[in-house]
Each structure stands twice: as C-alpha cells, then as structure tokens.
Amino acid sequence: MKTRVLVVDDHAHARESICRILAEDNSFEVIATASGGREAIALTEQWMPDLIIMDIVMPEMDGLEATRTIKLRFPYIKIVLVSASDDAAYLFEALKQGAQGFLLKKLTPSIWMEYLRAMMDDEALFSTELALQILREIPPASKKEKEDKSPLTAREREILQWVAQGLTNRAIAEALEISDQTVKNHLKNIMHKLQLENRVQLTRYALERGWI
C-alpha cells in the first residue's frame, strides 16, 4: 500500500519541490498540500494521511505548534518536520512536540527518499548528516555519566550507538556483518531492558550517557 502524504509549506515552490521528490517513488502518494499550520490541521482531519512533511517556520501557526495539535488528536500519524537550518535546537524541539523525524532542506532528493522510506519502516530517527551535527552541539558527558552502569551487553551498546547516529537497520547490519533480523532482535532486547518504546527514546538514552 502507498504511503499517503500531506505536504505543508508556506512557499509554493517548496511544496512543488517536495511533491516532485516524492513522485520519484511510487510507494508515496501526495494526497493534499497546505500552506500553513491551521490548514494542515484541517486537511489532516479531512484526509487522515499516513505521513505529514511539514516546514517548521511558517506564519500564523508554525510547524511545531501544528505538530503538537495534530499529535494530540491523531498520535498514530507520522510527522517529519523540515528546516533550512541545521541548528540542533530545532530537532530537539521537534521531538518534544511529537514529530517522528526531521529533515534539512539542503539534503539531496536521494537522501530524502532513503530517509523517508526508512522512517516509514520505523527505522530512521534523523539523517546521518544531521546526527553528526547534533553530536557536535552536545557537551561531553561527565565521567559519572560515562561510568553509569547499564544492563546492555557490549554488542547492544554498539548497536545503540549506530541507532543514535541515524543509521537504518540495514546499514547497521552491513556495518556489523550481521542480518537485518539480528539487528531487529537486538533492538527489541534493548528496548525491553531499558523499558523504552522507540528510537527517539533510545537515542536520548545513549546521548545522556555520553556513549556517542
């Protein structure tokens, strides 16, 4: 089944560009476009998309506020926020409001599509390029945090580090020369041990302990 997408940006050219990128992959279908946050909320109620790709900076109601409102009403709809800025603060605020992903406008169409496909398979949190930018912005962890005891094995910590850097299950499997299913099993064990639910929480856990 195709992923039904709502595209939201206050600039018509940007909306058209995103639609052209999505048109290159027949597993995605743009069902509607919006020019602002309020219109995005109304169209979400009307069309019930699987995925919303939404700019952060918009007049009247920005993408962050619209995301918060939509996620309160429709928590199962996935939202990827888009920004021209690589400021890590935007990403953290996007995740706080409930977004599942974050993309930079300057990334190439191929990276966009690779990321979106992975995210719809519940694999990607953010692109590798953005992950590296975030890691540069985060201050080093204290010695106490680094020595914090963890129930994870060395292999599980290694996989968690790859997850926090934005790699998909397939990329992790290739890097470690193991199968995709083995990576998935490790992630299930990690989430069970840490009592966490998704890659956002896993990434936060790894960053807080200075493992990256």
C-alpha positions in Angstrom: 0.0 0.0 0.0 1.1 3.5 -0.8 2.1 6.0 2.0 -0.4 8.8 1.8 1.3 12.2 2.3 0.3 15.7 3.3 2.9 18.3 2.3 2.9 21.6 4.3 5.0 24.6 3.5 4.1 28.3 3.2 6.1 28.6 0.0 4.5 27.2 -3.2 7.9 26.5 -4.7 9.0 24.4 -1.7 5.7 22.4 -1.8 6.2 21.7 -5.5 9.8 20.6 -4.9 8.8 18.2 -2.2 6.0 16.8 -4.3 8.5 16.2 -7.2 10.8 14.4 -4.9 8.0 12.1 -3.6 6.8 11.5 -7.2 10.1 9.6 -7.9 9.0 6.8 -5.6 5.6 5.2 -6.3 5.3 4.0 -2.7 4.4 7.6 -1.8 1.3 9.5 -2.9 0.7 13.2 -2.1 -3.0 13.4 -1.3 -3.0 17.1 -0.3 -0.9 20.2 0.2 -1.2 23.1 2.7 0.4 26.5 3.1 0.2 26.8 6.9 -0.3 25.1 10.2 -4.0 25.7 10.6 -4.7 24.5 7.1 -2.6 21.4 7.8 -4.7 20.6 10.9 -8.0 20.9 8.8 -6.6 18.8 6.0 -5.4 16.1 8.4 -8.9 15.8 9.8 -10.3 15.6 6.3 -7.8 13.2 4.6 -6.2 11.3 7.5 -2.7 11.0 5.9 -0.2 8.4 6.9 2.7 10.9 6.8 2.9 14.7 7.1 6.0 16.5 5.8 5.9 20.0 7.3 8.1 23.1 7.3 8.9 24.4 10.8 9.0 28.2 10.1 5.6 29.4 8.8 3.5 32.5 9.6 0.4 32.4 11.9 0.9 28.8 13.1 4.3 27.2 12.7 5.1 23.6 12.2 5.9 22.9 15.8 2.5 24.1 17.1 0.7 22.3 14.3 2.6 19.1 15.1 1.7 19.4 18.8 -2.0 19.8 17.9 -2.1 17.0 15.4 -0.3 14.5 17.6 -2.7 15.2 20.4 -5.6 14.3 18.1 -4.0 11.7 15.9 -1.0 10.2 17.6 -0.6 7.5 15.0 0.1 9.9 12.1 3.8 10.3 11.4 5.2 13.8 11.1 8.5 14.8 9.6 9.5 18.4 10.2 11.6 20.2 7.7 14.0 23.1 8.2 16.5 25.2 6.2 18.6 25.5 9.4 20.8 22.7 10.8 20.5 24.1 14.4 20.2 21.1 16.7 17.7 23.1 18.8 15.1 22.7 16.1 15.5 18.9 16.1 15.1 18.6 19.9 12.0 20.9 19.9 10.5 18.9 17.0 10.9 15.7 19.0 9.4 17.3 22.1 6.3 18.2 20.1 5.9 14.6 18.9 7.5 14.6 15.5 8.9 11.3 14.3 11.6 12.8 12.1 13.5 15.8 10.9 14.9 16.7 7.5 17.1 19.5 6.2 16.1 21.2 3.0 19.6 21.2 1.7 19.9 17.4 1.6 19.7 15.8 -1.8 16.5 14.1 -3.0 18.1 10.7 -2.8 18.9 11.2 0.9 15.3 12.5 1.5 13.8 9.4 -0.1 16.2 7.0 1.7 15.3 8.6 5.0 11.6 8.7 4.4 11.5 5.0 3.4 13.4 4.0 6.5 11.3 6.2 8.7 8.1 4.6 7.5 9.6 1.3 8.4 10.2 2.6 11.9 14.0 2.7 11.4 15.3 6.2 11.0 15.2 9.0 13.5 17.2 11.6 11.6 19.7 11.6 8.8 23.3 10.7 9.5 24.4 14.2 8.4 22.1 15.8 11.0 23.1 13.3 13.6 26.7 14.3 13.3 25.7 18.0 13.6 23.7 17.2 16.8 26.6 15.4 18.3 28.9 18.4 17.7 26.4 20.6 19.6 26.1 18.3 22.7 28.6 19.0 25.5 30.7 16.0 26.6 29.2 13.7 29.2 30.6 13.8 32.7 32.8 10.9 34.0 30.0 9.7 36.2 27.6 9.5 33.3 30.1 7.6 31.2 30.6 5.1 34.0 26.9 4.7 34.7 26.0 1.0 34.9 23.9 -0.3 32.1 22.1 -3.6 31.6 23.2 -3.7 28.0 25.8 -6.0 26.6 28.8 -4.6 24.6 27.1 -5.6 21.3 23.8 -4.0 22.3 25.6 -0.8 23.3 27.4 -0.8 19.9 24.1 -1.2 18.0 22.5 1.6 20.1 25.4 3.9 19.2 24.7 3.2 15.5 21.0 3.9 16.0 21.8 7.3 17.7 23.9 8.2 14.6 20.8 7.9 12.4 21.6 4.6 10.7 18.9 2.2 9.4 18.7 -1.4 10.5 20.0 -2.4 7.1 23.0 -0.1 7.4 23.8 -1.3 10.9 23.6 -4.9 9.7 26.0 -4.2 6.9 28.4 -2.4 9.2 28.4 -5.3 11.7 28.2 -8.0 9.1 25.0 -9.5 10.6 21.5 -9.9 9.3 18.7 -7.3 9.4 16.7 -9.6 11.6 19.5 -9.9 14.1 19.6 -6.1 14.4 15.8 -6.1 15.0 16.1 -8.7 17.7 18.9 -6.8 19.4 16.7 -3.6 19.3 13.8 -5.5 20.8 16.0 -6.7 23.7 17.5 -3.2 24.2 14.1 -1.6 24.4 12.8 -4.3 26.8 15.8 -4.0 29.1 15.6 -0.2 29.2 11.8 -0.1 29.2 11.8 2.3 26.3 9.5 2.3 23.3 11.1 3.8 20.2 14.3 5.1 18.5 13.8 8.6 19.8 13.9 7.4 23.4 16.9 5.1 22.7 18.8 7.9 21.1 18.2 10.2 24.1 19.3 7.4 26.4 22.6 7.0 24.6 23.3 10.7 24.3 22.6 11.3 28.0 25.2 8.7 28.9 27.8 10.1 26.6 28.1 6.9 24.6 28.2 8.7 21.2 
